[in-house]
Amino acid sequence: MPHIIVEYSKTLEPKIPALLSSLHEALAAQGIDKARIKTRGIALSHADVGEDGAGGQMMHATLLLLAGRDLETKKRYGDALHGLMKKTAPPHCAVTLEIRDMDPDTYYL
């Protein structure tokens, strides 16, 4: 059910496998059934980032959750995941995370 999708500059590739594993484990540590978590990364061959343009680096994660969790819980998840991303990213890498609710009426298992 929960999905962690990390889009990242291709130059960050060596760091990503360990980051994805860490994010997966961190979400499980928040009490989510590990068997239901799906974590994946998408390398971006081309991205312009801020003032650095094509030479910049970025890492953006989207956490998709079935609707129903309160704001405090979502922020706890976000703090845990974003903290790991910031530790992994090199200096000057743009690091962002967004949490989105999925509609359980239109999500098929």
BALOBA-1460 file (C-alpha; in Angstrom, 3 decimals):
// residues 109
<rec num="1" residu="m" x="0.000" y="0.000" z="0.000"/>
<rec num="2" residu="p" x="2.501" y="2.736" z="0.852"/>
<rec num="3" residu="h" x="4.723" y="3.670" z="-2.067"/>
<rec num="4" residu="i" x="8.013" y="5.551" z="-1.802"/>
<rec num="5" residu="i" x="9.099" y="6.878" z="-5.192"/>
<rec num="6" residu="v" x="12.436" y="8.677" z="-5.384"/>
<rec num="7" residu="e" x="13.310" y="10.660" z="-8.502"/>
<rec num="8" residu="y" x="16.972" y="11.649" z="-8.597"/>
<rec num="9" residu="s" x="19.722" y="13.089" z="-10.763"/>
<rec num="10" residu="k" x="21.530" y="10.263" z="-12.519"/>
<rec num="11" residu="t" x="24.839" y="11.447" z="-11.013"/>
<rec num="12" residu="l" x="23.524" y="10.314" z="-7.598"/>
<rec num="13" residu="e" x="23.126" y="6.709" z="-8.795"/>
<rec num="14" residu="p" x="25.842" y="5.194" z="-6.534"/>
<rec num="15" residu="k" x="24.027" y="6.415" z="-3.399"/>
<rec num="16" residu="i" x="20.528" y="5.318" z="-4.338"/>
<rec num="17" residu="p" x="20.368" y="1.553" z="-3.612"/>
<rec num="18" residu="a" x="21.390" y="2.075" z="0.020"/>
<rec num="19" residu="l" x="19.063" y="5.082" z="0.335"/>
<rec num="20" residu="l" x="16.074" y="3.123" z="-0.981"/>
<rec num="21" residu="s" x="16.739" y="0.316" z="1.499"/>
<rec num="22" residu="s" x="17.073" y="2.830" z="4.341"/>
<rec num="23" residu="l" x="13.828" y="4.576" z="3.401"/>
<rec num="24" residu="h" x="12.017" y="1.233" z="3.188"/>
<rec num="25" residu="e" x="13.261" y="0.219" z="6.653"/>
<rec num="26" residu="a" x="12.539" y="3.659" z="8.145"/>
<rec num="27" residu="l" x="8.908" y="3.542" z="7.057"/>
<rec num="28" residu="a" x="8.558" y="0.017" z="8.442"/>
<rec num="29" residu="a" x="10.023" y="1.263" z="11.739"/>
<rec num="30" residu="q" x="7.099" y="3.718" z="11.919"/>
<rec num="31" residu="g" x="4.741" y="0.769" z="12.343"/>
<rec num="32" residu="i" x="3.758" y="0.127" z="8.736"/>
<rec num="33" residu="d" x="3.699" y="-3.519" z="7.680"/>
<rec num="34" residu="k" x="6.958" y="-3.960" z="5.763"/>
<rec num="35" residu="a" x="5.362" y="-6.505" z="3.425"/>
<rec num="36" residu="r" x="3.069" y="-3.766" z="2.085"/>
<rec num="37" residu="i" x="5.733" y="-1.102" z="1.396"/>
<rec num="38" residu="k" x="6.925" y="-0.619" z="-2.181"/>
<rec num="39" residu="t" x="10.055" y="1.486" z="-2.665"/>
<rec num="40" residu="r" x="11.600" y="2.425" z="-5.990"/>
<rec num="41" residu="g" x="13.905" y="4.938" z="-7.615"/>
<rec num="42" residu="i" x="13.750" y="6.679" z="-10.962"/>
<rec num="43" residu="a" x="16.973" y="8.118" z="-12.384"/>
<rec num="44" residu="l" x="16.568" y="11.375" z="-14.287"/>
<rec num="45" residu="s" x="18.862" y="11.703" z="-17.277"/>
<rec num="46" residu="h" x="17.956" y="15.367" z="-17.727"/>
<rec num="47" residu="a" x="16.926" y="17.875" z="-15.065"/>
<rec num="48" residu="d" x="17.567" y="21.575" z="-14.569"/>
<rec num="49" residu="v" x="17.893" y="22.418" z="-10.886"/>
<rec num="50" residu="g" x="17.630" y="25.991" z="-9.625"/>
<rec num="51" residu="e" x="20.493" y="28.347" z="-10.470"/>
<rec num="52" residu="d" x="22.742" y="25.391" z="-11.355"/>
<rec num="53" residu="g" x="20.564" y="24.377" z="-14.290"/>
<rec num="54" residu="a" x="21.635" y="21.127" z="-15.933"/>
<rec num="55" residu="g" x="24.680" y="20.889" z="-13.636"/>
<rec num="56" residu="g" x="22.563" y="20.789" z="-10.480"/>
<rec num="57" residu="q" x="21.576" y="17.722" z="-8.517"/>
<rec num="58" residu="m" x="18.173" y="16.899" z="-7.099"/>
<rec num="59" residu="m" x="16.403" y="14.198" z="-5.178"/>
<rec num="60" residu="h" x="12.616" y="14.237" z="-4.752"/>
<rec num="61" residu="a" x="10.593" y="11.585" z="-2.948"/>
<rec num="62" residu="t" x="6.862" y="11.074" z="-3.080"/>
<rec num="63" residu="l" x="5.261" y="9.049" z="-0.298"/>
<rec num="64" residu="l" x="1.851" y="7.741" z="-1.327"/>
<rec num="65" residu="l" x="-0.431" y="6.594" z="1.489"/>
<rec num="66" residu="l" x="-4.030" y="5.454" z="1.598"/>
<rec num="67" residu="a" x="-6.091" y="8.366" z="2.925"/>
<rec num="68" residu="g" x="-6.999" y="8.402" z="6.597"/>
<rec num="69" residu="r" x="-3.820" y="9.218" z="8.522"/>
<rec num="70" residu="d" x="-3.751" y="12.378" z="10.604"/>
<rec num="71" residu="l" x="-1.364" y="15.253" z="9.913"/>
<rec num="72" residu="e" x="0.862" y="14.445" z="12.901"/>
<rec num="73" residu="t" x="1.438" y="10.894" z="11.639"/>
<rec num="74" residu="k" x="2.212" y="12.090" z="8.109"/>
<rec num="75" residu="k" x="4.680" y="14.637" z="9.469"/>
<rec num="76" residu="r" x="6.384" y="11.938" z="11.535"/>
<rec num="77" residu="y" x="6.788" y="9.802" z="8.412"/>
<rec num="78" residu="g" x="8.010" y="12.805" z="6.433"/>
<rec num="79" residu="d" x="10.545" y="13.839" z="9.072"/>
<rec num="80" residu="a" x="12.014" y="10.321" z="9.168"/>
<rec num="81" residu="l" x="12.289" y="9.946" z="5.388"/>
<rec num="82" residu="h" x="13.424" y="13.494" z="4.616"/>
<rec num="83" residu="g" x="16.100" y="13.252" z="7.312"/>
<rec num="84" residu="l" x="17.575" y="10.154" z="5.655"/>
<rec num="85" residu="m" x="17.517" y="11.821" z="2.265"/>
<rec num="86" residu="k" x="19.310" y="14.918" z="3.591"/>
<rec num="87" residu="k" x="22.006" y="12.720" z="5.192"/>
<rec num="88" residu="t" x="22.551" y="10.866" z="1.915"/>
<rec num="89" residu="a" x="22.546" y="13.828" z="-0.461"/>
<rec num="90" residu="p" x="25.757" y="15.716" z="-1.215"/>
<rec num="91" residu="p" x="25.978" y="19.427" z="-0.364"/>
<rec num="92" residu="h" x="24.052" y="21.680" z="-2.760"/>
<rec num="93" residu="c" x="21.728" y="18.855" z="-3.807"/>
<rec num="94" residu="a" x="18.071" y="19.955" z="-3.762"/>
<rec num="95" residu="v" x="16.206" y="17.503" z="-1.503"/>
<rec num="96" residu="t" x="12.413" y="17.518" z="-1.308"/>
<rec num="97" residu="l" x="9.653" y="15.168" z="-0.189"/>
<rec num="98" residu="e" x="5.901" y="15.251" z="-0.717"/>
<rec num="99" residu="i" x="3.272" y="13.125" z="1.011"/>
<rec num="100" residu="r" x="0.087" y="12.410" z="-0.922"/>
<rec num="101" residu="d" x="-3.099" y="10.593" z="0.005"/>
<rec num="102" residu="m" x="-4.469" y="7.905" z="-2.288"/>
<rec num="103" residu="d" x="-8.232" y="7.459" z="-2.497"/>
<rec num="104" residu="p" x="-9.040" y="3.969" z="-1.156"/>
<rec num="105" residu="d" x="-12.111" y="3.858" z="-3.424"/>
<rec num="106" residu="t" x="-9.924" y="4.059" z="-6.529"/>
<rec num="107" residu="y" x="-6.815" y="2.178" z="-5.367"/>
<rec num="108" residu="y" x="-6.884" y="-1.471" z="-6.368"/>
<rec num="109" residu="l" x="-4.989" y="-4.177" z="-4.485"/>
